[in-house]
Amino acid sequence: MNGQSGKVFGALLGGALGDAMGFAVEFSRMAEIRSAFGPDGLRDLAALPSPVPFSDDTQMTLYTLDGLLEALEWANQGLGADESAVLWLAYLRWLKTQGIALDPAAPNPPLRWIDSQTVLHQRRAPGNACISGLSGPDMGTKFRPVNPDSKGCGTVMRSAPFGLLPYVETEMVYRLSQDAASLTHGHPSALHSAAVFATLIHDLLDPSASLQDAAAVAVRRAGESGVPELSDRLSAAVELASSGPVSPEELTAALGEGWVAEEALAIAVYAALATASAGSPQEHFRAALAVAVNHDGDSGSTGSIAGNILGTFYGAAALPADWLAALEGRDVIEELARQFTAATAG
C-alpha cells in the first residue's frame, strides 16, 4: 500500500494507535505511569492487554471522515451539499452512539454503515464541549458559536480527515476544518488550532514533503491566525524539538498538558520533530508516540495527533505490525479508509 491510499490508511490507523496508547495512561500522572511501566513509561502498545481500546478521539475522527465521505458521495452524484451541515449530522450520529438522546428540535439523521459498527458504541471519556455543543437544537457556527469560551482539544483531535482531502486548495482545508470545529467549540484557538493541524496534514500528503518544512509552515500559519497562544505554543514546540527529546516534566513545563487545543497540537508536533533522528520510519513512529503519551496530561489526544502526523508523513508502512494486531476495531478503520480513498480517487 503506497501513495495517497497509504497515507490515508497511515493517518487513520496511526492516529488510532497513538490514541489507544495514550488512552491507557491518559488519566495518570507521570509518577503513576512510571510506577506501572518502568522509568521510561509506556513505550510499547503491544505490552497492553489486547485488544487495546481507542477513545472518543478516534471515534470522532472516523465520524469526521464519514461526514466528508457523505458530502463526497453527494458531489460525485452531481449534487451539492453544505459540508458543515453534513458534518453536524455525522456528529449527531456519533452523539447517539454515546447513549445520549438528541434534542427533540434537532434533526435525526438517517443511519449509515459506520453507525452499525458496535465497536464504536462505547463511551470513552468524551469531551464536555463536544457533548454539550451537540446536545442543543441548533448547529453551531463561527457567527453563532456554541461554547464560545471553550478551546478544548476536541477540535484538533478529530480534524485530520480534512487534511486528507486531495485536489483541494489549502485555504479550503483551513476553512472546512475551522467551520467544523465551530460545531462544538467557539474559542478562536480551538478553531485555528484545528485548521493549522488539518493543513499540516494536507501538506504532508505531498510525497516530497519534509516534516521540518511542514512544521515551519504550520508555525507561519499559526502566526497569521491572530491567536497569540497558538503561535507561541507552536513556535515553542519547534524550538524545544531542536535539541531532541526532553523529560516529560520539561515537556509539560514548556508546552502545557494538552487539554486545550494549542497545547495538544504543540506537544504532538514536538514529539514528531524531536524524535526525527530515529533510524527507520517504524522506529521514528514508536519513539514519537512514546514521547507524545508519556506526560501529565491528555495523552490520548496528543498521541492521536502525533500518530496522525507521522502516519500521513510515512504512510501505513511506518505502523508496527504488532501494534496493529493489538488494536481494537482495526477492520472498521480500514474499511472506512477504503471507502474514503475510493470516493477521492481522481
Phi, psi and chi 1 to 4 in degrees:
 res  aa     phi    psi   chi1   chi2   chi3   chi4
   1 MET       -  122.0 -172.8 -174.2  -57.2      -
   2 ASN  -144.8 -174.7   49.5   35.3      -      -
   3 GLY    64.0 -150.7      -      -      -      -
   4 GLN   -57.6  -43.6  170.2   72.3   14.6      -
   5 SER   -60.8  -43.6  174.6      -      -      -
   6 GLY   -63.4  -34.7      -      -      -      -
   7 LYS   -71.7  -37.1  -74.8 -180.0  174.9  -77.7
   8 VAL   -64.4  -48.7  170.5      -      -      -
   9 PHE   -61.3  -42.5  -83.9   75.5      -      -
  10 GLY   -62.1  -43.7      -      -      -      -
  11 ALA   -63.8  -46.7      -      -      -      -
  12 LEU   -72.6  -46.7  -62.4  174.8      -      -
  13 LEU   -71.4  -37.5  -71.7  166.8      -      -
  14 GLY   -62.4  -41.7      -      -      -      -
  15 GLY   -63.9  -40.6      -      -      -      -
  16 ALA   -65.9  -38.0      -      -      -      -
  17 LEU   -64.5  -44.9  -70.2  172.3      -      -
  18 GLY   -65.0  -38.9      -      -      -      -
  19 ASP   -63.7  -47.0  176.8   21.6      -      -
  20 ALA   -62.4  -42.9      -      -      -      -
  21 MET   -65.3  -43.5 -171.7  170.3  173.5      -
  22 GLY   -71.6  -35.4      -      -      -      -
  23 PHE   -62.1  -29.4 -173.7   54.6      -      -
  24 ALA   -64.5  -23.8      -      -      -      -
  25 VAL  -126.2    9.2  -64.4      -      -      -
  26 GLU   -57.8  -36.4 -179.4  170.0  -71.6      -
  27 PHE  -104.6   24.1  -59.3  105.2      -      -
  28 SER  -113.0  142.5  -59.7      -      -      -
  29 ARG   -77.3  163.7  -53.3  -62.0  -75.4  179.0
  30 MET   -60.9  -34.8 -162.9   58.1 -145.1      -
  31 ALA   -62.5  -38.6      -      -      -      -
  32 GLU   -69.2  -38.2  -63.4  173.0  -79.8      -
  33 ILE   -63.9  -43.4  -62.8  171.7      -      -
  34 ARG   -65.7  -37.5  -70.9 -173.1  174.6  113.7
  35 SER   -63.6  -35.9  176.4      -      -      -
  36 ALA   -82.8  -34.7      -      -      -      -
  37 PHE  -122.6   -0.1  -61.9  102.2      -      -
  38 GLY   105.3  172.8      -      -      -      -
  39 PRO   -61.9  -24.5   18.9  -30.8      -      -
  40 ASP   -93.1    0.7  -65.8  -32.3      -      -
  41 GLY    78.4 -163.1      -      -      -      -
  42 LEU   -80.9  120.4  175.1   59.7      -      -
  43 ARG  -125.5   -4.9  -55.8 -168.5   65.5   84.5
  44 ASP  -140.0  112.0 -171.0   -6.4      -      -
  45 LEU   -59.1  -35.8 -175.3   79.8      -      -
  46 ALA   -67.5  -11.2      -      -      -      -
  47 ALA   -79.2  -11.3      -      -      -      -
  48 LEU   -88.6  155.1  -62.5  169.9      -      -
  49 PRO   -58.7  134.3  -22.9   33.1      -      -
  50 SER   -97.7  145.9 -179.3      -      -      -
  51 PRO   -75.8  143.3   28.4  -33.9      -      -
  52 VAL   -85.8  122.4 -174.4      -      -      -
  53 PRO   -79.2  147.8   29.1  -34.2      -      -
  54 PHE  -100.2  174.4   47.4   69.6      -      -
  55 SER  -108.9 -166.9   78.9      -      -      -
  56 ASP   -60.5  -22.4   62.4  -52.2      -      -
  57 ASP   -59.8  -49.2  -63.4   16.6      -      -
  58 THR   -71.2  -38.8  -62.5      -      -      -
  59 GLN   -54.8  -50.8  -67.5  171.4   -9.7      -
  60 MET   -71.5  -31.2  -67.3 -158.8   76.9      -
  61 THR   -61.4  -43.6  -63.3      -      -      -
  62 LEU   -67.6  -35.2  -63.5  179.0      -      -
  63 TYR   -72.4  -31.5  -89.6   88.5      -      -
  64 THR   -61.5  -47.4  -60.8      -      -      -
  65 LEU   -58.6  -43.5 -170.5   81.5      -      -
  66 ASP   -68.2  -35.5 -166.8   61.4      -      -
  67 GLY   -62.5  -45.2      -      -      -      -
  68 LEU   -63.1  -38.3  -70.2  174.5      -      -
  69 LEU   -62.0  -41.9 -177.9   57.6      -      -
  70 GLU   -64.8  -41.7 -176.2  172.9   10.3      -
  71 ALA   -62.9  -38.7      -      -      -      -
  72 LEU   -66.2  -38.1  -73.3  165.3      -      -
  73 GLU   -62.8  -41.9  -70.4  165.6   -2.2      -
  74 TRP   -61.1  -45.6  -76.0  100.5      -      -
  75 ALA   -63.4  -40.2      -      -      -      -
  76 ASN   -67.9  -16.5  -70.8  -17.4      -      -
  77 GLN   -94.3    4.9  -65.2  173.8   37.3      -
  78 GLY    81.8   17.5      -      -      -      -
  79 LEU  -116.1  136.1  -58.4  170.1      -      -
  80 GLY   -82.1  154.4      -      -      -      -
  81 ALA  -147.8  145.4      -      -      -      -
  82 ASP   -77.6  110.4 -177.9  -43.7      -      -
  83 GLU   -59.8  -41.2  -64.2   91.4  -11.1      -
  84 SER   -64.4  -39.8  -67.0      -      -      -
  85 ALA   -65.9  -40.4      -      -      -      -
  86 VAL   -64.7  -39.9  174.2      -      -      -
  87 LEU   -67.3  -37.9  -74.7  158.9      -      -
  88 TRP   -59.0  -44.6 -178.0   45.0      -      -
  89 LEU   -63.8  -36.9  -63.0  177.7      -      -
  90 ALA   -63.5  -44.0      -      -      -      -
  91 TYR   -68.9  -30.7  -66.7  151.3      -      -
  92 LEU   -65.6  -36.7  -69.5  178.3      -      -
  93 ARG   -65.5  -38.9  -69.9 -172.6  -78.2  112.3
  94 TRP   -61.4  -43.1  167.0   78.5      -      -
  95 LEU   -56.3  -38.2 -171.7   67.0      -      -
  96 LYS   -65.8  -31.9  -67.8  171.2   68.6  174.3
  97 THR   -67.0  -18.2   70.6      -      -      -
  98 GLN   -87.9    6.5  -57.5  -60.2  -71.4      -
  99 GLY    78.0   22.6      -      -      -      -
 100 ILE  -110.4  126.9  -61.0  171.8      -      -
 101 ALA   -73.4  140.9      -      -      -      -
 102 LEU   -71.7  153.3  -58.2 -176.1      -      -
 103 ASP   -58.0  137.0 -173.2  -75.0      -      -
 104 PRO   -56.3  -27.0  -24.0   33.4      -      -
 105 ALA   -90.1   -5.9      -      -      -      -
 106 ALA   -83.4  155.8      -      -      -      -
 107 PRO   -66.9  153.3   21.2  -30.1      -      -
 108 ASN  -115.3   88.6 -170.5   12.3      -      -
 109 PRO   -66.7  146.8   23.4  -32.1      -      -
 110 PRO   -65.1  150.3   21.2  -30.9      -      -
 111 LEU   -75.2  152.6  -60.6 -179.2      -      -
 112 ARG  -124.4 -179.8  -70.7  170.3   50.4   83.2
 113 TRP   -54.5  -44.6  179.1   84.0      -      -
 114 ILE   -58.5  -31.4 -170.8  175.5      -      -
 115 ASP   -71.4  -17.1  -58.4  -57.0      -      -
 116 SER   -89.1   -0.1   66.0      -      -      -
 117 GLN   -87.9   99.9  -54.0  -50.8  -55.9      -
 118 THR   -64.3  -19.8   55.9      -      -      -
 119 VAL   -63.4  -22.2   70.4      -      -      -
 120 LEU   -88.1   -7.9  -59.6  179.4      -      -
 121 HIS   -90.4   55.3  -65.5 -153.5      -      -
 122 GLN  -127.6  141.3  -49.6  -67.1  -30.7      -
 123 ARG   -93.2  109.4 -170.4  148.6  179.8  170.2
 124 ARG  -119.3   64.7  -58.7  -91.5  170.1   76.8
 125 ALA    54.3   53.8      -      -      -      -
 126 PRO   -63.7  150.6   25.2  -34.6      -      -
 127 GLY   -67.2  143.0      -      -      -      -
 128 ASN   -60.3  -40.8  -68.2  -27.9      -      -
 129 ALA   -68.7  -35.3      -      -      -      -
 130 CYS   -63.8  -41.1  -69.4      -      -      -
 131 ILE   -68.3  -52.0  -65.5  -66.5      -      -
 132 SER   -68.5  -33.6   63.3      -      -      -
 133 GLY   -66.5  -23.7      -      -      -      -
 134 LEU  -102.8   -2.7  -62.5  169.2      -      -
 135 SER   -89.8   -4.9  -65.5      -      -      -
 136 GLY   -95.1 -176.6      -      -      -      -
 137 PRO   -84.1  -17.5   30.0  -35.0      -      -
 138 ASP  -115.5  153.3  -60.4  -42.9      -      -
 139 MET   -81.5  127.8 -176.8  177.5   83.8      -
 140 GLY   -71.7  146.0      -      -      -      -
 141 THR  -139.4  171.0   71.3      -      -      -
 142 LYS   -62.5  -28.0  -74.2 -176.6  -70.9 -171.7
 143 PHE   -95.1  -17.1  -52.2  104.1      -      -
 144 ARG  -134.2   73.5 -170.4 -174.3   61.6 -134.9
 145 PRO   -73.5  144.9   25.7  -33.3      -      -
 146 VAL   -97.8  151.4  -64.9      -      -      -
 147 ASN    46.4   58.0  -62.9  -39.4      -      -
 148 PRO   -60.4  -23.2   20.0  -32.2      -      -
 149 ASP  -100.0    1.5  -62.7  -36.4      -      -
 150 SER   -87.7  129.4  178.5      -      -      -
 151 LYS  -127.4   35.5   60.0  171.4  178.9  174.2
 152 GLY   -60.9  159.4      -      -      -      -
 153 CYS   -75.4    3.5   64.0      -      -      -
 154 GLY   -62.3  -15.9      -      -      -      -
 155 THR   -81.9  -42.8   56.5      -      -      -
 156 VAL   -68.1  -46.5 -176.8      -      -      -
 157 MET   -64.0  -16.7   56.3   73.4  165.7      -
 158 ARG  -106.5    3.5   70.4 -173.3 -165.8 -131.1
 159 SER   -98.9   -0.8  -67.8      -      -      -
 160 ALA   -56.0  -38.8      -      -      -      -
 161 PRO   -56.6  -29.7  -30.8   38.7      -      -
 162 PHE   -61.2  -39.0  -63.0  105.8      -      -
 163 GLY   -71.3  -16.4      -      -      -      -
 164 LEU   -85.3   -2.5  -62.9  175.8      -      -
 165 LEU   -73.4  116.4  -71.2  165.9      -      -
 166 PRO   -82.0  165.5   31.9  -33.3      -      -
 167 TYR    58.8   24.9  -39.3  118.9      -      -
 168 VAL  -121.0  134.3  175.3      -      -      -
 169 GLU   -63.2  146.6  -66.7  -64.3  -34.2      -
 170 THR   -57.4  -38.0  -56.9      -      -      -
 171 GLU   -62.4  -35.9  -67.5   74.7   13.5      -
 172 MET   -69.5  -39.7  177.6   62.4   75.8      -
 173 VAL   -58.7  -44.2  171.5      -      -      -
 174 TYR   -60.5  -46.6 -160.0  101.6      -      -
 175 ARG   -67.1  -44.7 -178.2 -172.9   67.8   76.4
 176 LEU   -59.2  -44.7  -74.4  172.1      -      -
 177 SER   -70.4  -36.2   49.3      -      -      -
 178 GLN   -61.5  -48.4 -109.8 -164.1  -44.8      -
 179 ASP   -62.0  -40.5  -70.9  -13.9      -      -
 180 ALA   -68.8  -35.6      -      -      -      -
 181 ALA   -62.2  -35.2      -      -      -      -
 182 SER   -71.1   -7.3   70.3      -      -      -
 183 LEU   -65.7  -23.5  -66.0  169.7      -      -
 184 THR  -129.9  -22.8   55.7      -      -      -
 185 HIS  -130.1  150.5  -66.4   64.1      -      -
 186 GLY  -117.7  -16.1      -      -      -      -
 187 HIS   -68.8  139.0 -166.6  -74.9      -      -
 188 PRO   -54.1  -35.4  -28.0   35.2      -      -
 189 SER   -66.6  -36.0 -173.9      -      -      -
 190 ALA   -63.1  -40.2      -      -      -      -
 191 LEU   -72.8  -49.1  -51.2 -170.5      -      -
 192 HIS   -75.4  -30.9  -74.2  -80.4      -      -
 193 SER   -63.1  -42.7  -65.2      -      -      -
 194 ALA   -61.5  -41.7      -      -      -      -
 195 ALA   -70.1  -41.1      -      -      -      -
 196 VAL   -63.3  -39.9  168.7      -      -      -
 197 PHE   -63.7  -48.4  171.8   53.3      -      -
 198 ALA   -60.6  -40.2      -      -      -      -
 199 THR   -73.7  -27.2   50.4      -      -      -
 200 LEU   -63.0  -46.1  170.6   62.0      -      -
 201 ILE   -59.3  -43.0  -65.8  -66.3      -      -
 202 HIS   -61.4  -42.2 -164.2 -108.9      -      -
 203 ASP   -61.5  -34.8  -70.2  -15.3      -      -
 204 LEU   -77.5   -6.4  -66.5  174.3      -      -
 205 LEU   -66.5  -27.9  -75.3 -177.2      -      -
 206 ASP   -65.0  123.5 -173.5  -23.4      -      -
 207 PRO   -58.6  -23.6  -21.3   31.8      -      -
 208 SER   -95.3    9.0   64.0      -      -      -
 209 ALA   -64.4  146.2      -      -      -      -
 210 SER  -106.7  134.0  153.7      -      -      -
 211 LEU   -61.2  -42.1 -170.4   61.2      -      -
 212 GLN   -67.1  -41.9  -70.8   73.7   17.0      -
 213 ASP   -66.3  -41.3  -71.4  -11.8      -      -
 214 ALA   -63.0  -39.1      -      -      -      -
 215 ALA   -65.0  -39.3      -      -      -      -
 216 ALA   -63.6  -39.5      -      -      -      -
 217 VAL   -65.9  -38.5  172.5      -      -      -
 218 ALA   -62.2  -39.9      -      -      -      -
 219 VAL   -62.3  -42.2  169.5      -      -      -
 220 ARG   -62.6  -45.0  175.7  178.9   59.7   77.3
 221 ARG   -63.0  -38.8  -70.1 -170.5 -174.9  117.9
 222 ALA   -61.9  -39.3      -      -      -      -
 223 GLY   -65.3  -31.1      -      -      -      -
 224 GLU   -83.8   -8.0  -65.2  169.1   -9.9      -
 225 SER   -73.3  -21.3   71.1      -      -      -
 226 GLY    80.6   12.3      -      -      -      -
 227 VAL  -112.9   99.5 -177.5      -      -      -
 228 PRO   -58.8  -40.1  -22.1   32.5      -      -
 229 GLU   -68.4  -30.8   61.5  -95.7   44.2      -
 230 LEU   -68.4  -48.0  170.3   58.3      -      -
 231 SER   -60.6  -44.1  179.2      -      -      -
 232 ASP   -64.7  -45.6  -68.3  -13.7      -      -
 233 ARG   -66.6  -42.7  -70.9  -67.1 -169.8 -173.4
 234 LEU   -69.8  -38.8 -150.7   50.1      -      -
 235 SER   -62.6  -40.8  -63.5      -      -      -
 236 ALA   -64.5  -35.4      -      -      -      -
 237 ALA   -64.5  -45.0      -      -      -      -
 238 VAL   -65.8  -41.1  173.1      -      -      -
 239 GLU   -64.7  -44.7  175.7   62.9   27.3      -
 240 LEU   -63.4  -36.7 -171.2   65.2      -      -
 241 ALA   -69.6  -19.5      -      -      -      -
 242 SER   -64.8  -21.0   63.3      -      -      -
 243 SER  -104.5    9.7   56.0      -      -      -
 244 GLY    88.0 -177.6      -      -      -      -
 245 PRO   -62.1  140.9  -22.8   33.9      -      -
 246 VAL  -114.1  175.6  -61.7      -      -      -
 247 SER   -68.2  156.6   71.9      -      -      -
 248 PRO   -55.9  -34.9  -26.1   35.0      -      -
 249 GLU   -67.1  -41.6  -69.6   76.7   13.7      -
 250 GLU   -66.9  -36.6  -68.0  174.2  -82.5      -
 251 LEU   -58.9  -53.2  167.6   61.3      -      -
 252 THR   -71.2  -29.6   53.2      -      -      -
 253 ALA   -63.8  -35.6      -      -      -      -
 254 ALA   -86.5  -36.5      -      -      -      -
 255 LEU  -118.7   -7.6  -57.0  178.8      -      -
 256 GLY    93.5 -174.2      -      -      -      -
 257 GLU  -102.3   -4.9  -65.0 -172.2   -6.8      -
 258 GLY    90.4    6.3      -      -      -      -
 259 TRP   -75.6  -23.5  -61.6  108.9      -      -
 260 VAL  -108.0  163.9  -64.5      -      -      -
 261 ALA   -59.0  -52.2      -      -      -      -
 262 GLU   -67.7  -30.3   72.7  -86.1    6.0      -
 263 GLU   -71.3  -42.4  -67.7  177.9    1.4      -
 264 ALA   -61.2  -44.9      -      -      -      -
 265 LEU   -63.7  -43.1  177.7   58.0      -      -
 266 ALA   -62.9  -43.7      -      -      -      -
 267 ILE   -63.0  -42.3  -69.3  171.7      -      -
 268 ALA   -66.0  -43.3      -      -      -      -
 269 VAL   -63.8  -43.5  168.1      -      -      -
 270 TYR   -57.5  -47.0  159.7   77.9      -      -
 271 ALA   -60.5  -41.5      -      -      -      -
 272 ALA   -66.8  -40.3      -      -      -      -
 273 LEU   -77.8  -39.9  -67.4  175.3      -      -
 274 ALA   -67.7  -21.6      -      -      -      -
 275 THR  -106.9   13.7   54.7      -      -      -
 276 ALA   -66.1  -15.4      -      -      -      -
 277 SER   -81.6   -3.0   62.4      -      -      -
 278 ALA   -58.2  150.5      -      -      -      -
 279 GLY   -61.2  -69.4      -      -      -      -
 280 SER  -101.4  165.8   68.3      -      -      -
 281 PRO   -54.6  -40.6  -31.0   38.2      -      -
 282 GLN   -66.9  -39.3  -77.3 -160.4   14.8      -
 283 GLU   -64.8  -39.7  -71.4  169.5  -22.9      -
 284 HIS   -63.6  -44.8 -174.1 -172.2      -      -
 285 PHE   -60.1  -48.1 -173.2   85.6      -      -
 286 ARG   -61.0  -45.1  -71.1  176.0 -176.6  -92.2
 287 ALA   -66.7  -41.8      -      -      -      -
 288 ALA   -65.7  -41.9      -      -      -      -
 289 LEU   -67.7  -33.7  -98.0   59.7      -      -
 290 ALA   -62.7  -41.2      -      -      -      -
 291 VAL   -66.8  -41.0  169.3      -      -      -
 292 ALA   -67.6  -28.6      -      -      -      -
 293 VAL  -105.0  -17.6  -52.8      -      -      -
 294 ASN   -92.2   86.4  -75.9  -69.1      -      -
 295 HIS  -168.1  168.1   56.6   79.8      -      -
 296 ASP   -75.5  112.1  -65.5  -22.5      -      -
 297 GLY   151.8 -160.9      -      -      -      -
 298 ASP   -82.1   75.1 -168.6   -7.2      -      -
 299 SER   -64.4  -32.1  -59.7      -      -      -
 300 GLY   -63.2  -46.8      -      -      -      -
 301 SER   -70.7  -42.8  -66.2      -      -      -
 302 THR   -66.4  -36.7   53.7      -      -      -
 303 GLY   -67.3  -41.0      -      -      -      -
 304 SER   -61.8  -47.1  175.2      -      -      -
 305 ILE   -66.0  -42.5  -62.1  164.9      -      -
 306 ALA   -62.5  -40.2      -      -      -      -
 307 GLY   -64.8  -39.5      -      -      -      -
 308 ASN   -58.7  -45.3  -68.7  145.3      -      -
 309 ILE   -62.9  -52.7  -69.2  170.1      -      -
 310 LEU   -75.2  -30.7  -71.7 -177.5      -      -
 311 GLY   -64.3  -36.1      -      -      -      -
 312 THR   -71.8  -44.2  -53.6      -      -      -
 313 PHE   -61.0  -48.9  179.7   54.8      -      -
 314 TYR   -93.7  -25.9  -72.3  119.7      -      -
 315 GLY    88.4  179.2      -      -      -      -
 316 ALA   -62.3  -21.4      -      -      -      -
 317 ALA   -63.2  -19.1      -      -      -      -
 318 ALA   -81.6   -8.7      -      -      -      -
 319 LEU   -87.8  124.2  -50.6 -178.7      -      -
 320 PRO   -62.6  132.1  -22.2   33.8      -      -
 321 ALA   -62.8  -37.9      -      -      -      -
 322 ASP   -69.8  -29.4   56.6  -23.3      -      -
 323 TRP   -69.9  -44.5  -71.7   21.2      -      -
 324 LEU   -60.8  -38.0  -71.8  170.6      -      -
 325 ALA   -65.0  -26.4      -      -      -      -
 326 ALA   -89.5   -9.7      -      -      -      -
 327 LEU   -79.3  133.4 -179.3   66.1      -      -
 328 GLU   -66.5  142.1  170.2 -167.3   64.6      -
 329 GLY    66.0   22.3      -      -      -      -
 330 ARG   -58.7  -38.9  174.8 -175.0  175.6 -176.5
 331 ASP   -64.3  -36.1   56.0  -24.2      -      -
 332 VAL   -67.1  -44.2  172.7      -      -      -
 333 ILE   -61.9  -44.2  -61.4  169.4      -      -
 334 GLU   -66.8  -37.1  -69.4 -178.7  -22.2      -
 335 GLU   -65.9  -42.3  174.8   55.8   27.7      -
 336 LEU   -65.0  -37.4  -75.6  165.1      -      -
 337 ALA   -62.8  -40.5      -      -      -      -
 338 ARG   -63.6  -44.4  -80.9 -170.3  -73.0  -90.7
 339 GLN   -62.0  -40.8  -68.2  180.0   24.6      -
 340 PHE   -67.5  -44.4 -174.7   77.3      -      -
 341 THR   -66.6  -33.9   52.5      -      -      -
 342 ALA   -65.9  -40.6      -      -      -      -
 343 ALA   -72.5  -25.1      -      -      -      -
 344 THR  -102.4    3.8   55.4      -      -      -
 345 ALA   -64.2  128.6      -      -      -      -
 346 GLY   -86.1      -      -      -      -      -
